[in-house]
Amino acid sequence: MVLYTCDGFADLAHGPLAPATGVLGKFDIIHYPPGLVLQLPEQEQPRRMRKFRDQPQMFRIFQQHKHWGRMVGVHNVGMLNAIIARGEMGNFIRIAESFHEKRIAELADLIAARRRKVKIILISGPSSAGKTTLAKRLAVQLQVNGIKTSTISLDNYYVDDPDTPRDEAGQPDYEHINAVDVPLFNRNMLALIKGRPIDLPYFNFNTKRREFRGEKMQLPPGQMLIVEGIHGLNPRFSPMIANANKFRIYISALTQLNLDANNRISTTDNRLMRRIVRDYRYRGNAPGATLRMWPSVRRGEKTWIFPFQTHADFVFNSALDYELAVLKPMLTPILTEIKPSQPEYAEARRMQAFLDYFLEVPISDVPTTSILREYIGASSFKY
């Protein structure tokens, strides 16, 4: 552990620091009660300052989760490790999961209050936020309110490979909104709202072509449709559907857990660790491949997801304060597969060093309905 000092202030740092304050030429400090916002340049364009966009709904979610952390007495890794060491993790996990269930029940109640108008529930969020499990758990809570649901996969509305937009490297850009057949999606949704049957498309990922296999869908009176996909909050995605008929949900893993008083845990790192485990266990992707594609995924999120957060009717925080302690024993051996000769080695070592701060929690302690099961497996839901 290294102790750093600057003008009489001493603290630990858990990552690389600038050699001198003089290199930090561009930043801004904005008053944002009850605190402040430190505005930094774009990582990809360090000479360009980001434009500050106020997002009060997101701030409220952070504050809510932070308040919950203070209430249960866990807001840094040391406090979490103390609970693990005392053998009290089972109760903490039950409380964390119950907090999720309470929020999902509140969400279902809010949708049920608009049942006369709402026909389509759109769930959007960045990679590994937990969109699929939220959709399944929400469907259960809506049934508690007497509302049945059907689900449509946005993946089946991909356009054929020759029509898919390409990125700067000439590779298919599946994050782009034009990778989806928006007109067909809107026509189908309008037909379902009016109670008419539709022919469901099916996207064959082997041939990279859309097919129609004779599967039909019709929405009975009073039934709602859940659509989970990254473009759900983008007004360009569903322009033919009246806003009153839509309920839009934004989901992300906004952890409030800190390493210590002055070092926070990146919400992006939280999602990346989920994805590395899932890709390795269930999609056959080596950890190096996931790390290589991550910058492209992040660029897509910045373009097609984050700008539309403010359109959400409800924001759900999928972070679980115990999850990194569960992911550690799964993730550590995966990361060791990345060798020093690979470009991703430095990032893998950084993540391994970060995980060293956590004591381990057995996977068996995680409930089968948890959002975390979407990544580690053995969920009671089918994916």
Helices and strands as residue ranges (DSSP letters): E 3-6, E 9-12, G 21-23, E 28-32, E 35-39, H 56-72, H 77-85, H 89-112, E 120-124, H 131-144, E 149-153, G 154-157, G 161-163, G 177-179, H 182-193, E 198-204, E 209-217, E 224-228, G 243-245, E 246-252, E 258-260, E 263-264, H 267-282, H 287-304, G 306-311, E 314-317, H 323-335, H 345-355, G 363-365, H 373-376
